[in-house]
Amino acid sequence: MQVAPGDLVSVLHEKVVAIAPRRTTLARTDPANKHRERIIAANLDLLVVVASIDDPPFRPGLVDRYLVAAAKGGIEPILCINKADLSAPEQIAAAASRFAIPWVRCSTKTGDGVEQLRQLLAGKLAVLAGHSGVGKSSVLNALAGAAIARIGGVSEGSQRGRHTTTTSSLVDLGDNGRVIDTPGIRSFDPGQLTLDELRAAFPDFNTGTCRFADCTHRAEPDCAHRDESSPRYASWMRLAAGL
């Protein structure tokens, strides 16, 4: 078994000889082999999905896939909308309100939301994850109060983030809070899902207002959540296609 950030291990002669059972995991499908799972981090309490509204553009489908991975791995998710100084408050609220999870409006330039996020992380082991260029390294530096992680930007031509974090690292924030920073990604596949795992990531789809209690929100009549114009419903359908 490969060691992942957050693992509790036994070491003998400077070599890892055993890995303790993991409480929780954040995992994705290996991009090089869709039949293999890659553990990003283990024993996490929180998954902080870092996103931005305009720079780079907000990707609700990617957030949904992270939420599915969090539900699958037993991790509580939080959404951190970074670069808040570049977007209107109503834009941020509209984006964050799509998801039935706690969220923080954050700007590492103005300091807005950094203390609120730090308080949420106190006493927890968290991981920062998100699309390249959303400012995860800047968030980590703001939380730690020091320039720990190298900071990059967004390509003006492609609006894609540049990879500045190439390996995962764990930072102690004090107050018993610790954060794992992960490399930015441009796609994320949480792997094979069960319907229960998908439902756990979409709690707003479990209101009990559908005609059938076990509605999958796909083809059943009198479904209360089927809305072809909704980006969130589109995410549900993409993820449900593999069930």
GIFENKA-V336939 format. One record per residue. N is the residue number from 0. PHI is phi in degrees with one decimal (none if undefined). PSI is psi in whole degrees, 0 to 359 (999 if undefined). Layout:
n:N phi:PHI psi:PSI
n:N phi:PHI psi:PSI
This chain:
n:0 phi:none psi:134
n:1 phi:-81.7 psi:139
n:2 phi:-72.4 psi:136
n:3 phi:-118.6 psi:154
n:4 phi:-55.2 psi:134
n:5 phi:96.5 psi:349
n:6 phi:-65.6 psi:146
n:7 phi:-98.8 psi:122
n:8 phi:-127.9 psi:160
n:9 phi:-104.7 psi:134
n:10 phi:-119.8 psi:133
n:11 phi:-133.8 psi:124
n:12 phi:53.8 psi:44
n:13 phi:64.6 psi:21
n:14 phi:-126.0 psi:141
n:15 phi:-74.1 psi:122
n:16 phi:-111.1 psi:346
n:17 phi:-158.5 psi:148
n:18 phi:-119.5 psi:127
n:19 phi:-68.1 psi:153
n:20 phi:-54.7 psi:139
n:21 phi:-87.8 psi:133
n:22 phi:-70.8 psi:314
n:23 phi:-142.3 psi:161
n:24 phi:-145.0 psi:147
n:25 phi:-110.8 psi:119
n:26 phi:-134.7 psi:158
n:27 phi:-141.8 psi:163
n:28 phi:-71.5 psi:136
n:29 phi:-63.7 psi:122
n:30 phi:-57.5 psi:333
n:31 phi:-87.0 psi:346
n:32 phi:-154.5 psi:101
n:33 phi:-66.6 psi:348
n:34 phi:-92.3 psi:0
n:35 phi:-117.2 psi:138
n:36 phi:-96.2 psi:138
n:37 phi:-113.6 psi:122
n:38 phi:-81.5 psi:120
n:39 phi:-83.2 psi:317
n:40 phi:-159.6 psi:159
n:41 phi:-134.2 psi:161
n:42 phi:59.3 psi:36
n:43 phi:-86.1 psi:149
n:44 phi:-97.9 psi:323
n:45 phi:-133.1 psi:142
n:46 phi:-111.4 psi:116
n:47 phi:-98.9 psi:106
n:48 phi:-85.1 psi:111
n:49 phi:-92.8 psi:130
n:50 phi:-141.2 psi:168
n:51 phi:-133.5 psi:163
n:52 phi:-87.4 psi:315
n:53 phi:-119.3 psi:338
n:54 phi:-141.2 psi:80
n:55 phi:-79.9 psi:169
n:56 phi:-60.4 psi:148
n:57 phi:-62.7 psi:138
n:58 phi:-125.3 psi:88
n:59 phi:-61.4 psi:327
n:60 phi:-63.4 psi:322
n:61 phi:-67.3 psi:319
n:62 phi:-59.9 psi:315
n:63 phi:-58.1 psi:320
n:64 phi:-67.1 psi:323
n:65 phi:-64.8 psi:321
n:66 phi:-65.5 psi:324
n:67 phi:-64.4 psi:316
n:68 phi:-62.3 psi:322
n:69 phi:-65.2 psi:315
n:70 phi:-62.8 psi:318
n:71 phi:-63.6 psi:323
n:72 phi:-94.1 psi:0
n:73 phi:79.2 psi:31
n:74 phi:-113.5 psi:141
n:75 phi:-80.1 psi:129
n:76 phi:-97.0 psi:150
n:77 phi:-134.6 psi:142
n:78 phi:-103.8 psi:126
n:79 phi:-112.3 psi:109
n:80 phi:-86.9 psi:104
n:81 phi:-91.1 psi:172
n:82 phi:58.3 psi:39
n:83 phi:-64.2 psi:338
n:84 phi:-70.3 psi:347
n:85 phi:-97.2 psi:356
n:86 phi:-134.0 psi:154
n:87 phi:-71.5 psi:144
n:88 phi:-54.7 psi:323
n:89 phi:-68.9 psi:330
n:90 phi:-64.9 psi:315
n:91 phi:-64.5 psi:314
n:92 phi:-62.7 psi:320
n:93 phi:-64.3 psi:319
n:94 phi:-68.1 psi:315
n:95 phi:-70.4 psi:329
n:96 phi:-72.0 psi:352
n:97 phi:-68.0 psi:338
n:98 phi:-116.5 psi:137
n:99 phi:-87.2 psi:57
n:100 phi:-139.3 psi:161
n:101 phi:-62.9 psi:149
n:102 phi:-144.9 psi:156
n:103 phi:-130.3 psi:133
n:104 phi:-89.6 psi:123
n:105 phi:-135.6 psi:142
n:106 phi:-140.1 psi:119
n:107 phi:-77.2 psi:346
n:108 phi:-80.3 psi:320
n:109 phi:-98.1 psi:344
n:110 phi:87.5 psi:357
n:111 phi:-59.9 psi:125
n:112 phi:83.5 psi:350
n:113 phi:-65.7 psi:315
n:114 phi:-66.7 psi:322
n:115 phi:-61.1 psi:316
n:116 phi:-65.8 psi:319
n:117 phi:-59.9 psi:320
n:118 phi:-65.5 psi:323
n:119 phi:-65.9 psi:332
n:120 phi:-88.6 psi:349
n:121 phi:-58.7 psi:130
n:122 phi:75.4 psi:9
n:123 phi:-119.2 psi:157
n:124 phi:-103.1 psi:116
n:125 phi:-121.5 psi:162
n:126 phi:-127.6 psi:137
n:127 phi:-95.2 psi:128
n:128 phi:-141.8 psi:154
n:129 phi:162.7 psi:180
n:130 phi:-66.9 psi:149
n:131 phi:-57.7 psi:136
n:132 phi:91.8 psi:358
n:133 phi:-79.4 psi:350
n:134 phi:99.6 psi:29
n:135 phi:-59.7 psi:316
n:136 phi:-64.3 psi:322
n:137 phi:-65.2 psi:320
n:138 phi:-63.0 psi:316
n:139 phi:-61.2 psi:315
n:140 phi:-62.1 psi:320
n:141 phi:-66.4 psi:320
n:142 phi:-65.5 psi:320
n:143 phi:-82.0 psi:342
n:144 phi:72.0 psi:24
n:145 phi:-156.3 psi:157
n:146 phi:-81.7 psi:83
n:147 phi:-90.6 psi:316
n:148 phi:-104.8 psi:143
n:149 phi:-72.2 psi:141
n:150 phi:-108.8 psi:136
n:151 phi:-119.1 psi:197
n:152 phi:-140.7 psi:199
n:153 phi:-117.6 psi:135
n:154 phi:-65.4 psi:127
n:155 phi:-66.3 psi:328
n:156 phi:-74.5 psi:313
n:157 phi:-99.2 psi:346
n:158 phi:58.5 psi:30
n:159 phi:-108.8 psi:145
n:160 phi:-72.5 psi:153
n:161 phi:-92.6 psi:140
n:162 phi:-75.3 psi:116
n:163 phi:-111.4 psi:333
n:164 phi:-98.3 psi:117
n:165 phi:-106.4 psi:344
n:166 phi:-136.1 psi:157
n:167 phi:-79.0 psi:148
n:168 phi:-142.9 psi:152
n:169 phi:-113.3 psi:130
n:170 phi:-122.5 psi:131
n:171 phi:-86.6 psi:120
n:172 phi:-93.6 psi:359
n:173 phi:80.5 psi:177
n:174 phi:53.8 psi:27
n:175 phi:61.9 psi:18
n:176 phi:-97.5 psi:136
n:177 phi:-133.6 psi:145
n:178 phi:-129.8 psi:135
n:179 phi:-102.1 psi:125
n:180 phi:-96.7 psi:135
n:181 phi:-117.9 psi:156
n:182 phi:-60.5 psi:145
n:183 phi:-66.4 psi:151
n:184 phi:-128.3 psi:162
n:185 phi:-113.0 psi:348
n:186 phi:-149.3 psi:154
n:187 phi:-148.1 psi:122
n:188 phi:-116.8 psi:112
n:189 phi:-74.3 psi:357
n:190 phi:89.1 psi:190
n:191 phi:-64.2 psi:135
n:192 phi:-119.7 psi:158
n:193 phi:-103.0 psi:163
n:194 phi:-62.4 psi:323
n:195 phi:-64.0 psi:321
n:196 phi:-66.4 psi:320
n:197 phi:-66.8 psi:317
n:198 phi:-62.5 psi:324
n:199 phi:-64.2 psi:331
n:200 phi:-86.3 psi:349
n:201 phi:-125.6 psi:63
n:202 phi:-61.3 psi:334
n:203 phi:-71.2 psi:348
n:204 phi:-93.3 psi:4
n:205 phi:-113.6 psi:44
n:206 phi:-85.5 psi:351
n:207 phi:78.1 psi:16
n:208 phi:-95.8 psi:357
n:209 phi:-76.1 psi:162
n:210 phi:-64.0 psi:321
n:211 phi:-110.2 psi:136
n:212 phi:-63.4 psi:330
n:213 phi:-101.8 psi:29
n:214 phi:-58.3 psi:133
n:215 phi:-95.8 psi:1
n:216 phi:62.3 psi:31
n:217 phi:-115.2 psi:295
n:218 phi:-124.9 psi:358
n:219 phi:-67.6 psi:144
n:220 phi:-71.1 psi:152
n:221 phi:57.7 psi:39
n:222 phi:-79.1 psi:130
n:223 phi:-81.8 psi:350
n:224 phi:-114.1 psi:354
n:225 phi:-73.5 psi:113
n:226 phi:-144.3 psi:100
n:227 phi:-62.3 psi:340
n:228 phi:-90.2 psi:355
n:229 phi:-89.5 psi:124
n:230 phi:-60.2 psi:326
n:231 phi:-68.3 psi:320
n:232 phi:-65.5 psi:323
n:233 phi:-61.4 psi:322
n:234 phi:-64.5 psi:318
n:235 phi:-57.8 psi:313
n:236 phi:-65.1 psi:321
n:237 phi:-63.5 psi:318
n:238 phi:-74.8 psi:325
n:239 phi:-73.5 psi:343
n:240 phi:-61.1 psi:333
n:241 phi:-89.9 psi:2
n:242 phi:-73.8 psi:999
